[in-house]
Amino acid sequence: SLLFGYSTLITWCFYGEQSAAYLFGDRIKVPYRWLFCLSILIGATPNAEHIWSWGDLLNGITVVVNLVGMVGLNLIRQKL
């Protein structure tokens, strides 16, 4: 279980870093790694209520962004 958690952290960091580099260029990689490590330390705090609240907020933002993209793609599909 510990190995699975560690490998998951590495994978999430890599995917997030690649996404950030695609959006903002390669200069964002080092700050992204620092921010990711900081978020791991914050996530290890005993008060998980705030962490779940932030997670819910960020998931909600992701849903809204994806819905906007899906509506836009649906409009393009209807024109075809």
C-alpha positions as CSV (number, residue, x, y, z in Angstrom):
1,S,0.0,0.0,0.0
2,L,2.9,2.4,0.8
3,L,4.5,1.6,-2.6
4,F,1.2,2.2,-4.4
5,G,0.8,5.6,-2.6
6,Y,4.4,6.6,-3.5
7,S,4.0,5.6,-7.1
8,T,0.7,7.5,-7.4
9,L,2.4,10.7,-6.1
10,I,5.1,10.4,-8.7
11,T,2.6,9.7,-11.5
12,W,0.4,12.7,-10.5
13,C,3.4,15.0,-10.2
14,F,4.6,13.9,-13.7
15,Y,1.2,14.3,-15.4
16,G,0.6,17.7,-13.7
17,E,4.1,18.8,-14.6
18,Q,3.6,17.9,-18.3
19,S,0.2,19.6,-18.4
20,A,1.6,22.8,-16.9
21,A,4.6,22.7,-19.3
22,Y,2.2,22.3,-22.2
23,L,0.2,25.3,-21.1
24,F,2.9,27.6,-19.7
25,G,6.2,26.4,-21.2
26,D,9.1,24.5,-19.6
27,R,10.0,27.3,-17.2
28,I,7.0,26.2,-15.0
29,K,8.4,22.7,-14.2
30,V,10.5,23.6,-11.2
31,P,8.0,25.9,-9.5
32,Y,5.3,23.2,-10.2
33,R,7.5,20.6,-8.4
34,W,8.0,22.9,-5.4
35,L,4.2,23.6,-5.3
36,F,3.5,19.9,-5.5
37,C,5.9,19.1,-2.7
38,L,4.3,21.8,-0.6
39,S,0.9,20.5,-1.2
40,I,2.0,17.0,0.0
41,L,3.2,18.6,3.2
42,I,-0.1,20.5,3.6
43,G,-2.0,17.3,2.8
44,A,-0.2,15.4,5.6
45,T,-1.7,17.7,8.3
46,P,-4.1,16.2,10.8
47,N,-7.0,18.5,10.0
48,A,-8.4,16.9,6.9
49,E,-11.6,18.9,6.8
50,H,-10.0,21.9,5.0
51,I,-8.2,19.5,2.6
52,W,-11.5,17.9,1.6
53,S,-13.1,21.3,1.1
54,W,-10.3,22.4,-1.2
55,G,-10.5,19.1,-3.1
56,D,-14.3,19.5,-3.5
57,L,-13.8,23.1,-4.8
58,L,-11.1,22.1,-7.3
59,N,-13.1,19.2,-8.5
60,G,-16.1,21.5,-9.0
61,I,-14.0,23.9,-11.0
62,T,-12.8,21.0,-13.2
63,V,-16.4,19.9,-13.8
64,V,-17.3,23.4,-14.9
65,V,-14.4,23.7,-17.3
66,N,-15.1,20.3,-18.8
67,L,-18.8,21.1,-19.2
68,V,-17.9,24.3,-21.1
69,G,-15.6,22.4,-23.3
70,M,-18.3,19.7,-23.9
71,V,-20.9,22.2,-24.8
72,G,-18.5,23.9,-27.2
73,L,-17.7,20.6,-28.9
74,N,-21.3,19.7,-29.1
75,L,-22.0,23.0,-31.0
76,I,-19.2,22.1,-33.4
77,R,-20.6,18.6,-33.8
78,Q,-24.1,19.9,-34.6
79,K,-22.6,22.1,-37.4
80,L,-21.1,19.0,-39.1
